[in-house]
Amino acid sequence: MLAIIGIIVGAVAGYLYWKFVGCSSGSCAITSSPMNSTLYGALMGGLLFSIFKKERQQDDISRNN
């Protein structure tokens, strides 16, 4: 669930970065088009938010067996 939220937040942030900062010359690979910037933001947001996902510990699994 956190990764999905991160993808959405990252996509919005990437698009806003393109809109307000961007690269007017067209020589920037990521920020020259809104699609590239949005996809890159979605990727980074998903990766960032997935760091905070809680994982079950191995001890909890072995106690239940």
C-alpha positions as CSV (number, residue, x, y, z in Angstrom):
1,M,0.0,0.0,0.0
2,L,2.8,2.4,0.8
3,A,4.5,1.8,-2.5
4,I,1.3,2.7,-4.4
5,I,0.9,5.9,-2.4
6,G,4.6,6.6,-3.1
7,I,4.1,6.1,-6.8
8,I,1.2,8.6,-6.8
9,V,3.0,11.2,-4.7
10,G,6.1,10.8,-6.8
11,A,4.3,11.1,-10.1
12,V,2.6,14.3,-9.0
13,A,5.9,15.7,-7.7
14,G,7.6,14.8,-10.9
15,Y,5.0,16.5,-13.0
16,L,5.1,19.6,-10.8
17,Y,8.9,19.7,-11.0
18,W,8.6,19.6,-14.8
19,K,6.0,22.4,-14.8
20,F,7.7,24.8,-12.4
21,V,11.4,24.0,-12.9
22,G,11.8,21.8,-15.9
23,C,14.3,22.2,-18.7
24,S,13.5,24.7,-21.4
25,S,16.4,23.8,-23.7
26,G,15.3,20.2,-24.2
27,S,18.7,18.8,-23.5
28,C,17.8,17.4,-20.0
29,A,16.9,13.7,-20.3
30,I,14.5,13.6,-17.4
31,T,13.0,17.0,-17.1
32,S,12.6,17.9,-20.8
33,S,9.2,16.2,-21.2
34,P,6.3,15.8,-18.7
35,M,6.1,12.1,-19.4
36,N,9.7,11.4,-18.5
37,S,9.6,13.6,-15.4
38,T,6.3,12.0,-14.2
39,L,7.6,8.5,-14.7
40,Y,10.9,9.2,-13.0
41,G,9.0,10.8,-10.1
42,A,6.7,7.8,-9.8
43,L,9.7,5.4,-9.8
44,M,11.5,7.4,-7.1
45,G,8.4,7.8,-5.0
46,G,7.6,4.1,-5.1
47,L,11.1,3.2,-4.1
48,L,11.3,5.8,-1.4
49,F,8.0,4.9,0.2
50,S,8.6,1.1,0.0
51,I,11.6,1.6,2.3
52,F,9.2,2.2,5.2
53,K,7.3,-1.0,4.8
54,K,7.3,-3.1,7.9
55,E,8.4,-6.7,7.4
56,R,7.5,-9.6,9.6
57,Q,10.4,-10.9,11.6
58,Q,11.5,-14.5,11.2
59,D,11.0,-15.1,15.0
60,D,7.2,-14.4,14.6
61,I,7.0,-16.9,11.8
62,S,8.9,-19.7,13.7
63,R,6.8,-19.2,16.9
64,N,3.6,-19.9,15.0
65,N,4.9,-23.3,13.7
